[in-house]
Amino acid sequence: NGNVEVANKKLNVRIDGDFPDADVWLQRFNIPVLFKSAGGGTIVINGSFSRPTITASTTLAGVPCIDQLKLEKLTYEADTVNVHQVSSPGLGGQLTGSGQIRLGGATPMIERMDLTGTKLDASKLCGLKGTVKGTIDEVNAHLRGTIDPKRTALEWLGLGQVYAHADHLAILDDRYSGISACLNRKDDRPCRPRPALVQASDLQQCEDGKRAGAANGTGFCMVAAATR
């Protein structure tokens, strides 16, 4: 319910309940389509057609790499999305976080996204479907970079600093236990159970990959350990 002043190109609309065609309305107001539908909450859109202010507490569906995303509170104003608190029921287990996304450029830019997860379904994570099966027991991630739906799984790796641990996983049908992975982390010692086996040249290549990832997302360093 609310008011839409077509002549003045202004609106003040409150949406309660389900919003199955959210992607259509986002396109009409020139807002990047980062999800397809919303439901079970409240969305308030206020201001001009070209620069609306949006406040939302709802569950989004069709979010890339996550599917369902529950927004405890989100605000959008002047091409900036502030994600105050989110959680995701779409990955199994529990995933919570907060962040900021800027939408003014050619592609949306994640300025900051901090996520913490436990007991996540590995097969539902971005780029891992059909490759990895099992439960990721712990994950802590910090993301920064552009949101490009054409990125490959490897290209997404340059945008994050991640620590993850799983007691058991199947990777390409091979079973592993005690898996730890550190992606672009300044301190990756938790993922190096046998540091004496690492050569100085390997450490330098890892640092070079981290710097490339931090500069423009074109490189990364993954340190991992597991028992097969």
Salt bridges, closest charged atoms under 4 A:
ASP16 OD2 - ARG14 NE 3.11
ASP79 OD2 - ARG51 NH1 3.84
GLU111 OE2 - ARG102 NE 3.42
GLU111 OE1 - ARG144 NH2 3.29
ASP114 OD2 - ARG112 NH1 2.97
ASP114 OD1 - HIS142 ND1 2.72
ASP137 OD1 - LYS119 NZ 2.81
ASP167 OD1 - HIS165 NE2 3.10
ASP174 OD2 - ARG228 NH2 3.37
ASP187 OD1 - ARG189 NE 2.90
ASP188 OD1 - ARG192 NE 3.00
ASP188 OD2 - LYS210 NZ 3.12
GLU207 OE2 - LYS210 NZ 3.18
ASP208 OD1 - ARG211 NH2 2.49
